């Protein structure tokens, strides 16, 4: 009887141990695959409790969250063969645990080393297509997008996804920094000189146009003034002629009086003339005789 009870207890113990050895859990932030003699027999496990049978099967787990590579700056060459250093980071995650295990043996270090090579090749390729100006300014966003596309496409074979690829800083190396800055400074100075020359040319054109317009306006005004003055003189001459034909004597008298006023109208005026001069004819006839 005791032997029978002991056998039952041993049986339950063995069953309990077998169940314990075959059970495994998959967390919310984990991916898991079941292996049998190094070959994948099952994958795509949901989070929770699972079992493996026979017990010689093994389970490999990988993180499902986003991982990051933040290496030292990489040295590259631009289209002009100018050396630069590129500081960058890469964010990635495992999306296919079977492909990841097959290509890397399930080792994150191996996956990161291969991804580093992929990223470095992408950086070298994309910077080699661009000039310095394009690499550091206007095409910076396009540059990062192209590098992300190239790296992501290659990384799919590792069962991973490149989530983000950012260039933090682009710098010239010490031995070319000063020469490049001087070259850029000279180019900017040349552009500034051309802009100032264009401004001076525009200023001279505006000034010459204004002077020309001023000269034309003055000439036209003088012409119009002379025309008006000529018309006035002609009209005055016509009026004088008409007055002369109506009463020549009165016209001569009026002209003489006007001459007296203009000649002797100011204080201190002095004239030395013969009293019998024709100029004083009407003064000498003050008696009113005609």
Secondary structure, 3 states (H helix, E strand, C coil): CHHHHHHHHHHHHHHHHHHHHHEEEECCCEEEEEEECCEEEECCCCCEEEECCCCCCEEEEEECCCEEECCCCEEEECCCCCEEEEEEEEEEEECCHHHHHHHHCCCHHHHHHHHHHHHHHHHHHHHHCCCHHHHHHHCHHHHHHHHHHHHHHHHHHHCEEEEEEEEEEEEECHHHHHHHHHHHHHHHHHHHHHHHHHHHHHHHHHHHHHHHHHHHHHHHHHHHHHHHHHHHHHHHHHHHHHHHHHCHHHHHHHHHHHHHHHHHCCCCCCCCCCCCCHHHHHHHCCCCCC
